[in-house]
């Protein structure tokens, strides 16, 4: 699995219940902008604020969009191992892969404990790849990934790689080189996309690929031609996108709300994330125009309600 994969939002109706009717259009929008897949039920998708039943409903909707050239990966991590296993088993025949971050309240303290947890989930969907979701800034589980890879490869038959969301490019590069590129290593910090390209990354999962896929494609294009100045200038614009939304009211809720600009109303965010009102969205759009970001926004199928 290669290319840019969007960490997708969980669309909601105005009453806060899931809106799966929009998933088909959401998928077509991503595909039309060169996105290679959807990482569903992850941090961007508010998985910690969804029930198990909601997570099942959401991945079932995305599974209907699975097709050649568009991957669907289901994040099934949970503080309750049995729930994680149930989520993995439920989607085993629906998706291209499962992924799981570690328990983040009572946490695994050793690589051995982490491998055991991952192995129990992976064998609930044994015929598809399993990825470990490494995001220590949120889980506070920061065990050595090189050691984890060695143990996981021996003990988990369908272990396929890592969604690596840590600002440690040296370690990420060593993990990529661990088995001569036999595993998938998805880099997960959008703000360091250019740096990951320069160390040879081939796969990415992130939230801003919902909004700025054409910009990142240009970053990669400039980098491949050796024009690092142009590539870094564009990367700076992507960073400003995050900073603007964060300053107005919070990036997570702002990013979800801003999808309205592309004709995709994702509805409200769940607490504690803040849903942007029209005034906040207009302010964001004005700042994006000033930053020269608007030219890199994808063309939607329809604008719906312009912000």
C-alpha positions, 0 to 999 in steps of 0.5 A: 500500500503506497501513496497518500492515504487520507485519515478520514473524518466521521461525518455527522448529521446536525443532531450528532449521529453518524451520516454514512450517506455522504461516504460515497461522495466523500470517497469519489472526492478523495479519488478525484484528487489522487488520494490512494485510500482511506484510514477510517476510525482513526484519530481524525475520525474521532474514534475515541468518541464513537461507540463500537456500534458506530465504528462498525457502521462507519467501516461498513459504509466505507467498505462499499467504496473499496475498489482497485486503486483505493485502499480502505484501512480500519483502525480497530485499536481500543483500551478494551482488547476484546472490543478491538478484536471484535472490531477487527473480526467484524471488518475482516472481509470488508477492508484491505487491512486493520490497524491498532494503536495501543491501550492508552490508559493502562499502557503496555510497558514492554515491547513484549506486552505490545506485541502480545496486544497487537498479535491478539488483534491481528489474529482476529482478522488473520487473512489481511495485513495488520499495521501498528499505529505508533502515535506516542504523543497521544498514547504515551506508549513510546517503545523502540520501534526497531525492537517492536518490528523484530518481535512482531515479524516473528510472532504476528504472521500478518504484521505488515508495517507501521503507521508512524506518527512521531517526529523522529525521521532518523528512527523512521528511516531505520525502520524503513531499512529494517527489512529492505522495504518489505514492510509498509511504513506510513509516515503520519506527520503531515507537517514533515511530509517533505522531509519524509519524502527526502528519506525515501517514504512511499506511504503517508496517512494524514488528515490534511490530505483531505484538504490539500492533496494537490499541494502535497503532490506538487511538493513531491514533484518539486522534490523529485526534480531537486527543487527543494526551495519550491518544495519547502515553500509549499510545505510551509503553506501546508503548515500554515493551513494547520496553524490558521485553523488552530488559531481560530478555534482548533485544528481538528474541529476546524479541519472537519468543518472546512470540508464544507468548502469542498461541498462535503458537509461533515457536520459537527465535531464531538466534544471536546473538539469545536465545530466552526461557525460560518464566521470562523470558516469565512475568516479562515478562508480569507486568511488562506487566500492571503497565504496563497493556499486557495489555488491548491484547494482541490476542485470539488464536484460541487461547492454546496454552501460556500464558506 
